[in-house]
Structures are given as C-alpha cells and as structure tokens.
C-alpha cells in the first residue's frame, strides 16, 4: 500500500484508510499505529535520499505494511465494494 495515496484515516471504531481514488481499506492497526508506520516509512525514504539509512539501501523491503482486515468485515462498509484488491 502506498502511504502517499492515503487521503484520510478514520477510526470509527475500525481503522479505515480512504485513498485519493475513493477506495477504502479496513486495517487491523489503530489509527495511531498507521500514522506511526507512515511516518517511519517516510523517514526511511528521506534517510535513503541522504544516505543515512544503510539498512534499507541494501534491502528491497520497504518495511511493515498495514494488514487488511478479513473480507467478512468489509461487508459493513458504506460502499459495499470489495476493498482487498481482489485477493
């Protein structure tokens, strides 16, 4: 999931990521955890740009990603569309 495409994050009570294209993803993490993951990801990108993040430069792994909720939980979303990317 590209954190640069996240438009909004809601926690009512499930944490929902609303993307710039209108897609909605329900994730297991709390809103605070998602914000921390996005901040850590962006810090690693900046670190790579300045050459200060050697661990990430030698790896193709971009770090932890929010985990999508089970598909059964998605039936209660407003739009009722499959939000797991067809997986």
CORLIN-V783604 format. One record per residue. N is the residue number from 1. RES is the residue in one letter. D_LAST is the distance of its C-alpha to the last C-alpha in whole Angstrom. Layout:
n->N res->RES d_last->D_LAST
n->N res->RES d_last->D_LAST
This chain:
n->1 res->X d_last->14
n->2 res->X d_last->17
n->3 res->X d_last->19
n->4 res->X d_last->22
n->5 res->X d_last->20
n->6 res->X d_last->20
n->7 res->X d_last->22
n->8 res->X d_last->23
n->9 res->X d_last->22
n->10 res->X d_last->23
n->11 res->X d_last->24
n->12 res->X d_last->25
n->13 res->X d_last->24
n->14 res->X d_last->20
n->15 res->X d_last->20
n->16 res->X d_last->18
n->17 res->X d_last->17
n->18 res->X d_last->18
n->19 res->X d_last->18
n->20 res->X d_last->21
n->21 res->X d_last->19
n->22 res->X d_last->19
n->23 res->X d_last->15
n->24 res->X d_last->15
n->25 res->X d_last->13
n->26 res->X d_last->14
n->27 res->X d_last->15
n->28 res->X d_last->17
n->29 res->X d_last->19
n->30 res->X d_last->23
n->31 res->X d_last->23
n->32 res->X d_last->26
n->33 res->X d_last->24
n->34 res->X d_last->21
n->35 res->X d_last->25
n->36 res->X d_last->26
n->37 res->X d_last->23
n->38 res->X d_last->23
n->39 res->X d_last->27
n->40 res->X d_last->26
n->41 res->X d_last->24
n->42 res->X d_last->27
n->43 res->X d_last->29
n->44 res->X d_last->28
n->45 res->X d_last->28
n->46 res->X d_last->31
n->47 res->X d_last->32
n->48 res->X d_last->31
n->49 res->X d_last->33
n->50 res->X d_last->36
n->51 res->X d_last->36
n->52 res->X d_last->36
n->53 res->X d_last->32
n->54 res->X d_last->33
n->55 res->X d_last->30
n->56 res->X d_last->28
n->57 res->X d_last->29
n->58 res->X d_last->29
n->59 res->X d_last->26
n->60 res->X d_last->23
n->61 res->X d_last->21
n->62 res->X d_last->21
n->63 res->X d_last->21
n->64 res->X d_last->19
n->65 res->X d_last->16
n->66 res->X d_last->15
n->67 res->X d_last->13
n->68 res->X d_last->11
n->69 res->X d_last->12
n->70 res->X d_last->11
n->71 res->X d_last->9
n->72 res->X d_last->13
n->73 res->X d_last->14
n->74 res->X d_last->13
n->75 res->X d_last->15
n->76 res->X d_last->18
n->77 res->X d_last->17
n->78 res->X d_last->20
n->79 res->X d_last->18
n->80 res->X d_last->16
n->81 res->X d_last->13
n->82 res->X d_last->9
n->83 res->X d_last->9
n->84 res->X d_last->6
n->85 res->X d_last->6
n->86 res->X d_last->4
n->87 res->X d_last->0
